[in-house]
Amino acid sequence: MQGSADWVGVNYYTPFRTAAPGAADAHPEQDAYPGTAPVSFVVREPRTDIGWEVDASGLEQLLVDTHKRTGLPVLVTENGAAYPDLTLDDQDRIAYLRDHIAATQRAREAGADIRAYIVWTLLDNFEWAEGYTKTFGIVHVDPRDQTRTPKKSFDWLAEHISDSAGSAVTP
């Protein structure tokens, strides 16, 4: 398979820092690897609504390392955060996206050939383990009638893309 890929996609939400079993607080992902020895994860603050640590520097490092190891163009195929959307003014999601887009740009400036950044996700949706209880979307979907309402993060992202269009760096 060596030499058969044209690009590599990266999905990034949170770093995973490990500790000896029992040396750190229990984390929902600690039993995520069936058939392996138990592992504890060290999760720092701040955290998303799903309990995942927020750390944009992890994305930057992952992108730089992936490009160096593979020599391939890299696409950020998923990146986003679940936050409780009690209102549509989701400033926490805006901060997450701002910091992770900036980390992607820093990776590009460090020499990584980044071709795309795709936000997870446009619409609130059904999450594997959480159902409709965790919302990642930049557009709220009312589960009762499917009405779609853009959140502040939608407006922020649209403005960011518009502002960046004239200054975008192309590979």
Residue, then its C-alpha position, 0 to 999 in steps of 0.5 A: m500500500q505504500g505510495s498509494a495514498d494521495w492525502v491523509g485525513v485527520n479527525y481531531y477533537t481532543p488529546f488523549r494523555t495516558a496515566a498508569p491505571g488508577a492514577a487518574d480520574a476515570h474517563p468515559e474512554q478508559d474502556a474504549y480498547p477491548g482486549t487491551a490492558p486498562v488505561s487511565f486518561v488525564v483530562r485537563e480543563p477546560r472541557t466540552d459538554i461531552g467531557w473532552e479536553v479543549d487543547a488546540s495545540g494538540l491539533e497543531q502538533l498532530l498536523v505537523d507530525t502527520h505531514k512530516r511522517t507521511g509527506l502527504p497533503v493533510l485534510v482536517t476532515e472533522n473538528g468540532a466541539a459539543y457544548p450545551d446550547l441553552t441559547l443560540d449564542d454559543q460563544d464557547r463553540i466560537a472560541y473552540l473553532r477560532d483556536h483550532i482554525a488558528a492551530t491549523q494555520r500555524a501548522r501550515e506556517a510550520g510547513a504542513d501541507i494542509r488542504a482543508y479544514i472541515v467543521w464537525t458539524l453543520l447540523d446538530n445530529f444523533e451522536w453514537a453514544e450520546g443520542y441527541t443529548k450532545t450538540f456539535g452543530i453550528v445550526h441548531v435542529d429542533p428534535r421535535d419538528q426539525t426546524r433549523t436555526p443558525k447559531k452565533s457560531f454559524d455567523w462567526l464561521a461565515e464571517h471568518i471565511s469571508d474575511s479570510a478569502g482574500s488572504a487565504v494561503t494556497p498550497 
